[in-house]
Amino acid sequence: MKNKIRVTKTFLPPQDEYQSILSRAWDKNWITNRGVLVEELENSLKTFLEVSNLIATTNGTLPLQIAIKALNLTGEIITTPFSYVATTSSIVWQGCTPVFVDIDPEYFTIDETKIEAAITKNTSAILATHVYGNPCNVLEIERIAKKHQLKVIYDAAHSFGVRYKGKSIFNFGDVSTCSFHATKIFHTGEGGAIFCKNKYYDDMFNYHNFGHNGEEEFHGLGINAKMSEPQAAMGLAMLPYLQLIFKEREVLTNLYNSKLKNSRIELLKIREGTDWNHSYYPVIFKTESQLLKVRLELEKRNIYPRRYFFPSLNKLPYLTYKSCPVSEKISALVLCLPLYPGLEESEANIITDIINANV
Ligand SMILES: *Cc1c(COP(=O)(O)O)cnc(C)c1O
């Protein structure tokens, strides 16, 4: 390959379309603090995603921190070790203790059958990730949370557009968060969103805007997580291309599936009842040395998959180690293949040929 092929490639809308949307911020001489573009993006996304509460934010990490703060969580938070580091670091940053529950060996989401054993009198919530856009067992988690009076937050950073049992996945839990980072399916460069039940909306909104109540009064403590107008303009410019983005990812996923179906690697199993968004294409090797060999061969061809997610988060150096054998095993064996609109069929074929020749 002449050009580097990475695990993803940021989708950029035509620059003139971005600029023509952005010119509306120029017309008003207003580039942040809830301008017209942020409000328009929030409304468009609410319609597109079929959610009733959405707050656009400056990234996908602050929403996790705000959710932990706004739900008054203290003590222990049960969480998954198989996610991006932001899931765990947000818990620690807010002064709470992450308690890892191992993952399901097929879906890679938190193993709901092991949650109850991890609950103590100090547990305040469950914070789980719909990893790769694959939903957690949300109904069982809801049952457990009700029984033990725990709050539920979903890190849904990978789940833009995912539906479960006919509903947006963002409608599950007390709060869900999403990332609109440039590496994610839908992006605003940096960006994100909070989704929540009606009763939490006002609190979440105030927290994301310094706790302001008008210009001179305050509801309480807050932080700055506001999305700016240039970010919102990028989001609005992406909207006309969403169907194309989802379609191209599905086509590439099907291509990979057909080329790898007889291979000695394991593929992601999507939970029944899910309309998936094809956000990642993870493959699970039999051994780590196989993974490293395939990665080396791909790198020789200028192709750079990523070890999403490695290491398993229970091994973070700032935490006391607790064993999570399934997550540690999957983390060591998983490689995410390049997947983005514009990846050529011939390029995907080279990737699968290299895998098939080396496993
Ligand atoms: C990307 C990501 C985040 C963080 O989002 P940012 O927008 O980069 O702050 C959080 N959790 C998961 C699972 C992610 O993949």
The ligand as a Tripos MOL2 file, in Angstrom:
@<TRIPOS>MOLECULE
LIG
   15    15     1     0     0
SMALL
NO_CHARGES

@<TRIPOS>ATOM
      1 C1        -13.5910    7.2780   22.6940 C.3       1 LIG1
      2 C2        -14.0770    6.7490   23.9780 C.ar      1 LIG1
      3 C3        -14.2920    7.5600   25.1070 C.ar      1 LIG1
      4 C4        -13.8060    8.9770   25.2000 C.3       1 LIG1
      5 O1        -14.3310    9.8280   24.2900 O.3       1 LIG1
      6 P1        -13.5870   11.2070   23.9560 P.3       1 LIG1
      7 O2        -14.5930   11.8900   23.0740 O.co2     1 LIG1
      8 O3        -12.3050   10.8790   23.2490 O.co2     1 LIG1
      9 O4        -13.3740   11.9400   25.2330 O.co2     1 LIG1
     10 C5        -14.8760    7.0190   26.2410 C.ar      1 LIG1
     11 N1        -15.1980    5.6980   26.2850 N.ar      1 LIG1
     12 C6        -14.9860    4.8790   25.2380 C.ar      1 LIG1
     13 C7        -15.3940    3.4500   25.3550 C.3       1 LIG1
     14 C8        -14.3900    5.3630   24.0610 C.ar      1 LIG1
     15 O5        -14.1260    4.5250   23.0490 O.3       1 LIG1
@<TRIPOS>BOND
     1     1     2 1
     2     2     3 ar
     3     2    14 ar
     4     3     4 1
     5     3    10 ar
     6     4     5 1
     7     5     6 1
     8     6     7 2
     9     6     8 1
    10     6     9 1
    11    10    11 ar
    12    11    12 ar
    13    12    13 1
    14    12    14 ar
    15    14    15 1
@<TRIPOS>SUBSTRUCTURE
     1 LIG1         1 GROUP 0 **** ****
